[in-house]
């Protein structure tokens, strides 16, 4: 099953049919990673940079749709994350 693009899912009308109104996500990441692209339209207004909008994107129904349809468990991520966290704790506590 092919994943829907963000403009198909959200029905925002910025699908590239009108080049002047095309969403930046239309030409970037094939419309499947709109949260990575600055200047996308969401909630009727243009969003900011990745850092400014990412927390809102994590609550978006399209973000959830993509993550639930593409995320597979990655072996070794949890142990690596734990090691990095421990190193940060050690450095923080010894400063």
C-alpha positions in Angstrom: 0.0 0.0 0.0 1.4 3.4 -1.0 1.4 6.0 1.6 -0.6 9.2 1.1 1.2 12.4 0.8 0.6 15.1 3.3 -1.5 17.2 0.9 -3.7 14.2 0.0 -4.2 13.4 3.7 -4.8 17.0 4.9 -6.6 18.1 1.8 -4.9 21.5 1.9 -5.0 22.3 -1.8 -1.3 23.0 -2.0 -0.5 19.9 -4.1 1.6 21.5 -6.8 -1.2 21.8 -9.3 -0.8 25.6 -8.9 3.0 26.1 -8.9 2.6 29.5 -7.3 0.8 28.0 -4.4 2.7 24.7 -4.1 3.8 23.6 -0.7 7.5 23.3 0.0 6.8 19.7 0.9 5.6 19.1 -2.6 9.1 19.0 -4.0 10.9 17.9 -0.8 10.7 14.3 0.6 7.8 13.5 -1.8 5.3 15.0 0.6 6.0 12.2 3.2 8.1 14.2 5.7 6.5 17.6 5.8 7.6 18.1 9.4 11.2 18.3 8.1 10.4 21.2 5.7 10.2 24.8 6.7 7.3 26.9 5.4 4.7 24.2 5.1 1.0 25.1 5.6 -0.8 23.6 8.6 -3.9 24.7 10.4 -4.4 27.4 7.7 -1.1 29.2 8.3 2.5 28.9 7.1 4.6 27.1 9.7 8.2 28.1 10.7 11.4 26.2 10.7 11.8 22.6 11.7 12.8 23.6 15.3 9.9 26.0 15.6 7.2 23.6 14.4 8.4 20.1 15.3 6.6 19.8 18.6 3.3 20.7 16.9 4.1 18.2 14.1 4.5 15.4 16.6 0.8 15.9 17.5 -0.4 16.0 13.9 -2.6 13.3 12.6 -0.6 13.0 9.4 2.7 12.6 11.4 1.0 9.8 13.3 -0.2 8.2 10.1 3.3 8.2 8.6 5.0 7.0 11.7 2.5 4.2 12.3 2.9 3.0 8.7 6.7 3.3 8.4 8.4 2.8 11.7 9.8 -0.6 12.2 11.7 -1.6 15.4 15.4 -0.9 15.1 17.6 -3.3 16.9 20.2 -1.7 19.2 18.6 1.7 19.5 17.6 1.4 23.1 21.0 0.2 24.4 22.8 3.0 22.4 20.4 5.6 23.7 21.0 4.4 27.2 24.8 4.6 26.8 24.5 8.2 25.5 22.2 9.2 28.4 24.6 7.7 30.9 27.5 9.7 29.4 25.5 12.9 29.6 24.6 12.2 33.2 28.2 11.5 34.1 29.4 14.7 32.5 26.7 16.7 34.0 27.2 15.4 37.5 31.0 16.0 37.3 30.8 19.6 36.1 
